[in-house]
Amino acid sequence: MKKYILILFVLAGLTMCGRAGDTNQTVTGPTNKPASDSNGALVLLAAARATPAATGAVIPTNKPAWESTVAFGLTLTSGNSESVLATGSFRTHRNNPTNEWTLGLEGSYGENNAVENNETLHGFAQYNRLFGERWYGYARTDALHDGIADVTYRFTFSPGAGYYFVKNKQTLLAGEFGPAVLYEKLDDEYHTYPTLRLAERFEHKTDEHTRFW
């Protein structure tokens, strides 16, 4: 039961963190302009000391906002067998014409007849550098823990290239490939070896509040 309470508190914290604010802001103030003065030096001095709020200037920051999503699931069954499965995920990303950042965290915990059968935690961070409308290079790192498979930890580091097959406001479809290096502790043994990463990313927005991926 303590594990369930801890999971709920962690997911509640992620929910609070998932509220991304829009950083596009403007600074406004009174629109009164300094009155003309016969002494030009005084007018120039007043203008030099005037702040944007005092002069009524509008200064857009034009910074891209972080867009975040939080998901939570809980499944309970009772009868011939009793089971519980709790899942949660958090994802956030920020894009501009040349750079894309994506961060994610997901985990699950489950039991069947008081026997643990699911215990995973996975997080990742990825940076994309766009070379044009379609091609981009990326750097990505993944971290995984799987208690059922005796994976104490597994870290993967991968540079590579990607291509957007579809890219518009509603739909994104991209493919990625590149070499990778894997470090892990499995069954109390340490392993390091090279591997190859192949991945695809798909996302479709039906409106401002709903998307499939």
C-alpha positions as CSV (number, residue, x, y, z in Angstrom):
1,M,0.0,0.0,0.0
2,K,2.9,2.4,0.7
3,K,4.1,1.9,-2.8
4,Y,0.7,2.9,-4.2
5,I,0.6,6.0,-2.1
6,L,4.1,6.9,-3.2
7,I,3.2,6.4,-6.9
8,L,0.1,8.6,-6.5
9,F,2.2,11.4,-4.9
10,V,4.8,11.2,-7.6
11,L,2.2,11.4,-10.4
12,A,0.4,14.3,-8.6
13,G,3.7,16.1,-8.7
14,L,4.2,15.4,-12.3
15,T,0.7,16.8,-13.0
16,M,1.7,20.1,-11.3
17,C,4.9,20.2,-13.3
18,G,3.0,19.5,-16.5
19,R,1.3,22.8,-16.6
20,A,3.4,24.6,-19.1
21,G,3.1,28.3,-19.3
22,D,3.2,30.4,-22.5
23,T,6.3,32.5,-22.4
24,N,5.1,34.9,-25.1
25,Q,4.6,38.0,-23.2
26,T,4.3,41.7,-23.8
27,V,5.1,44.7,-21.6
28,T,2.5,47.4,-21.7
29,G,1.9,50.6,-19.8
30,P,0.4,54.1,-20.1
31,T,0.4,55.6,-23.6
32,N,1.1,59.2,-22.5
33,K,4.0,60.6,-24.5
34,P,6.4,63.2,-23.0
35,A,5.3,66.7,-23.7
36,S,7.4,68.8,-26.0
37,D,9.9,71.0,-24.3
38,S,11.8,74.0,-25.6
39,N,14.9,72.6,-24.0
40,G,15.9,69.7,-26.3
41,A,18.4,68.4,-23.8
42,L,15.7,67.8,-21.1
43,V,13.5,66.0,-23.6
44,L,16.4,63.7,-24.7
45,L,17.3,63.0,-21.0
46,A,13.7,62.1,-20.2
47,A,13.4,59.8,-23.2
48,A,16.7,58.1,-22.2
49,R,15.5,57.4,-18.7
50,A,12.0,56.3,-19.7
51,T,11.2,52.6,-19.2
52,P,9.0,50.6,-21.6
53,A,6.2,50.6,-19.1
54,A,6.4,54.4,-18.8
55,T,6.4,55.0,-22.5
56,G,3.7,52.5,-23.3
57,A,6.0,50.3,-25.5
58,V,5.0,46.8,-26.4
59,I,7.9,44.3,-26.3
60,P,7.0,40.8,-27.5
61,T,9.4,38.1,-26.2
62,N,8.5,35.6,-28.9
63,K,10.0,32.7,-26.9
64,P,8.5,29.3,-27.7
65,A,6.5,27.7,-24.9
66,W,7.1,24.3,-23.4
67,E,4.1,22.1,-24.3
68,S,3.5,19.3,-21.7
69,T,1.2,16.3,-21.3
70,V,0.6,14.1,-18.3
71,A,-1.2,10.6,-18.4
72,F,-2.2,8.4,-15.6
73,G,-3.8,4.9,-15.5
74,L,-5.0,2.6,-12.7
75,T,-6.4,-0.9,-13.2
76,L,-7.8,-3.0,-10.4
77,T,-9.3,-6.5,-10.7
78,S,-10.8,-8.8,-8.0
79,G,-12.4,-12.2,-8.0
80,N,-10.5,-15.4,-8.7
81,S,-7.4,-13.3,-8.9
82,E,-6.6,-9.8,-7.5
83,S,-4.3,-7.5,-9.5
84,V,-3.4,-3.9,-9.6
85,L,-1.5,-1.9,-12.3
86,A,-0.6,1.8,-12.0
87,T,1.0,3.6,-15.0
88,G,2.0,7.2,-15.4
89,S,3.9,9.3,-18.0
90,F,5.0,12.9,-18.4
91,R,6.3,14.4,-21.7
92,T,7.3,18.0,-22.6
93,H,8.8,19.6,-25.7
94,R,9.7,23.0,-27.1
95,N,10.3,23.7,-30.7
96,N,11.6,26.7,-32.8
97,P,12.6,26.9,-36.4
98,T,16.1,25.4,-35.8
99,N,16.0,23.5,-32.5
100,E,13.7,20.9,-30.9
101,W,13.9,19.7,-27.3
102,T,11.9,16.7,-26.0
103,L,11.9,15.2,-22.4
104,G,9.9,12.3,-21.1
105,L,9.4,10.1,-18.1
106,E,7.2,7.1,-17.7
107,G,6.7,4.3,-15.2
108,S,4.5,1.4,-14.1
109,Y,4.0,-0.8,-11.1
110,G,1.8,-3.9,-10.9
111,E,1.0,-6.9,-8.7
112,N,-1.0,-10.1,-9.2
113,N,-2.2,-11.9,-6.1
114,A,0.3,-9.9,-4.0
115,V,3.2,-10.9,-6.3
116,E,5.0,-8.1,-8.1
117,N,4.8,-8.6,-11.9
118,N,5.6,-5.1,-13.2
119,E,8.2,-2.5,-12.2
120,T,9.6,-0.2,-14.8
121,L,10.9,3.3,-15.0
122,H,12.0,5.0,-18.2
123,G,13.2,8.5,-19.0
124,F,14.8,10.1,-22.0
125,A,16.0,13.4,-23.4
126,Q,16.5,14.3,-27.0
127,Y,17.8,17.4,-28.9
128,N,17.2,17.9,-32.6
129,R,19.1,20.4,-34.8
130,L,17.2,21.1,-38.0
131,F,19.2,21.5,-41.2
132,G,16.2,22.3,-43.3
133,E,12.5,21.7,-43.5
134,R,12.8,17.9,-43.3
135,W,16.4,16.7,-42.3
136,Y,17.8,17.0,-38.8
137,G,20.5,15.6,-36.6
138,Y,19.8,14.5,-33.1
139,A,21.5,13.5,-29.8
140,R,19.5,11.3,-27.4
141,T,20.0,9.6,-24.1
142,D,17.7,6.9,-22.5
143,A,17.7,5.5,-19.0
144,L,15.7,2.3,-18.1
145,H,15.0,0.3,-14.9
146,D,13.1,-3.0,-15.1
147,G,12.9,-4.8,-11.8
148,I,11.1,-7.9,-13.2
149,A,13.8,-8.4,-15.9
150,D,16.6,-7.8,-13.4
151,V,17.7,-4.7,-15.2
152,T,19.1,-2.5,-12.4
153,Y,19.9,0.2,-15.0
154,R,20.4,0.6,-18.7
155,F,21.8,3.8,-20.3
156,T,21.8,4.3,-24.0
157,F,23.5,7.2,-25.8
158,S,22.8,7.8,-29.5
159,P,23.7,10.4,-32.1
160,G,22.0,10.1,-35.5
161,A,19.9,11.6,-38.3
162,G,16.2,12.0,-38.8
163,Y,13.8,12.9,-41.6
164,Y,10.2,14.3,-41.4
165,F,8.1,12.4,-43.9
166,V,5.1,14.4,-42.9
167,K,5.3,17.8,-41.1
168,N,2.4,20.1,-40.6
169,K,0.4,21.6,-37.7
170,Q,-1.8,18.5,-37.4
171,T,0.4,15.6,-38.2
172,L,4.1,14.6,-37.7
173,L,5.8,11.5,-39.0
174,A,9.5,11.1,-38.8
175,G,12.1,8.3,-39.0
176,E,15.4,8.2,-37.2
177,F,18.6,6.1,-37.3
178,G,22.0,6.1,-35.9
179,P,24.7,4.2,-33.9
180,A,24.4,3.9,-30.1
181,V,26.4,2.8,-27.1
182,L,24.6,0.8,-24.3
183,Y,25.7,0.5,-20.6
184,E,23.8,-1.7,-18.3
185,K,23.7,-3.7,-15.1
186,L,21.8,-7.0,-15.8
187,D,21.6,-9.9,-13.4
188,D,24.4,-8.2,-11.3
189,E,26.7,-8.2,-14.3
190,Y,27.9,-5.1,-16.1
191,H,27.8,-4.9,-19.9
192,T,28.9,-2.3,-22.5
193,Y,28.4,-2.8,-26.2
194,P,27.6,-0.9,-29.4
195,T,24.2,-1.2,-31.0
196,L,22.0,0.5,-33.7
197,R,19.0,2.6,-33.1
198,L,16.1,2.7,-35.5
199,A,12.9,4.6,-34.5
200,E,9.8,6.3,-35.9
201,R,7.7,9.1,-34.4
202,F,4.1,9.7,-35.2
203,E,1.7,12.3,-33.8
204,H,-1.7,13.6,-34.9
205,K,-3.6,16.4,-33.3
206,T,-7.4,16.4,-33.7
207,D,-7.8,19.7,-31.9
208,E,-6.0,21.9,-29.3
209,H,-6.7,19.4,-26.5
210,T,-6.5,15.9,-28.1
211,R,-3.7,14.1,-29.9
212,F,-2.7,10.5,-30.9
213,W,0.9,9.3,-30.9
